[in-house]
């Protein structure tokens, strides 16, 4: 009878060890999955920020007109990403020509649910003077 109790307790120990192993494996797998999702979210946010900074740089260099645009799609290889340029509309007078106005670049990916907004102030006088670099070039 004592041998039966020993075998039963060994079986119980093995079952408990397996249960602990499965529990630990589940927790570790869930942690790794959460980490991978967080990395993907950060990658998409970083990508959106880079696209928004690129658009804002084009506005600063006057390579793109400072005017409300969008929503527009990015060219290849950035399919799936959209952008919009928004600026405050208001009555312009001589006094306001030297004032600063916010220009907001909004980049988003509707499939991934990622949005990034970037705002910078431009002189009101610059907003009417922006001309794309390609203007005036005859192909």
C-alpha positions in Angstrom: 0.0 0.0 0.0 2.9 2.4 0.7 4.1 1.8 -2.9 0.8 3.0 -4.2 0.9 6.2 -2.3 4.5 6.9 -3.7 3.4 6.3 -7.3 0.3 8.5 -6.8 2.3 11.3 -5.3 4.9 11.1 -8.1 2.0 11.3 -10.7 0.6 14.3 -8.8 4.0 16.0 -8.9 4.4 15.4 -12.6 0.9 16.8 -13.3 1.6 19.9 -11.2 5.0 20.4 -12.9 3.3 20.2 -16.3 0.6 22.6 -15.2 3.2 25.1 -14.0 5.2 24.7 -17.3 2.1 25.3 -19.4 1.2 28.3 -17.3 4.7 29.8 -17.5 4.8 29.1 -21.3 1.4 30.9 -21.7 2.6 34.0 -19.8 5.9 34.1 -21.7 4.1 33.7 -25.1 1.6 36.5 -24.2 4.5 38.8 -23.2 6.4 38.1 -26.4 3.2 38.7 -28.5 2.5 42.0 -26.7 6.1 43.1 -27.3 5.9 42.3 -31.0 2.6 44.3 -31.3 4.2 47.3 -29.5 7.2 47.2 -31.8 4.9 47.2 -34.9 2.9 50.1 -33.4 6.1 52.1 -32.8 7.4 51.3 -36.3 4.2 52.6 -37.9 4.2 55.7 -35.7 7.8 56.4 -36.7 7.0 55.9 -40.3 4.1 58.3 -40.1 6.3 60.9 -38.3 9.0 60.5 -41.0 6.4 61.1 -43.8 5.0 64.1 -41.9 8.5 65.6 -41.4 9.2 65.1 -45.1 6.1 67.0 -46.1 6.8 69.8 -43.7 10.3 70.1 -45.0 9.0 70.4 -48.6 6.8 73.2 -47.4 9.7 74.9 -45.6 11.8 74.7 -48.8 8.9 75.9 -50.9 9.1 72.7 -53.0 5.4 72.4 -52.3 2.8 75.2 -52.1 1.7 76.2 -48.6 -2.0 75.6 -49.3 -4.7 73.3 -48.1 -4.3 70.0 -49.8 -5.9 66.6 -49.3 -6.6 64.1 -48.5 -4.1 62.8 -51.0 -2.3 59.4 -51.3 1.4 59.1 -51.2 3.2 57.8 -54.2 4.9 54.3 -54.3 6.3 52.8 -52.2 4.1 54.4 -49.6 0.7 53.1 -50.8 -1.9 53.0 -48.1 -0.7 56.2 -46.4 -2.7 59.4 -46.9 -1.9 63.1 -46.0 -3.6 66.4 -45.7 -2.2 69.9 -45.3 -4.5 72.2 -43.3 -4.0 75.8 -42.6 -5.9 78.4 -40.7 -8.1 80.4 -43.1 -8.8 84.0 -42.2 -9.1 87.5 -43.5 -5.7 88.9 -44.4 -4.9 92.5 -44.0 -1.6 94.5 -44.1 -1.1 94.1 -40.4 -1.7 90.4 -40.5 0.7 89.8 -43.4 3.6 89.7 -41.0 1.8 87.4 -38.5 2.4 83.7 -38.0 -0.2 81.2 -39.0 -0.2 77.5 -38.1 0.2 74.9 -40.9 -0.7 71.4 -39.9 0.4 68.2 -41.8 -1.7 65.2 -41.0 -0.5 61.7 -42.1 -2.5 58.6 -41.5 -2.9 55.0 -42.5 -6.5 54.0 -42.4 -5.8 50.2 -42.6 -3.5 50.3 -39.5 -5.3 53.0 -37.6 -2.2 55.2 -37.3 -2.3 59.1 -37.4 0.4 61.6 -36.9 0.0 65.4 -36.8 2.7 67.9 -37.2 2.2 71.7 -36.8 4.5 74.6 -37.6 4.0 78.3 -37.9 4.7 80.1 -41.2 4.6 83.8 -42.0 1.3 84.7 -43.6 3.3 86.4 -46.4 5.0 83.1 -47.2 1.7 81.4 -47.8 0.9 83.2 -51.0 4.4 83.1 -52.4 5.0 79.4 -52.4 5.6 77.9 -55.8 6.6 74.3 -56.6 10.1 73.9 -58.0 8.8 72.2 -61.1 6.8 75.3 -62.1 8.3 77.1 -65.0 10.3 74.1 -66.2 9.5 73.0 -69.7 9.7 69.3 -70.2 
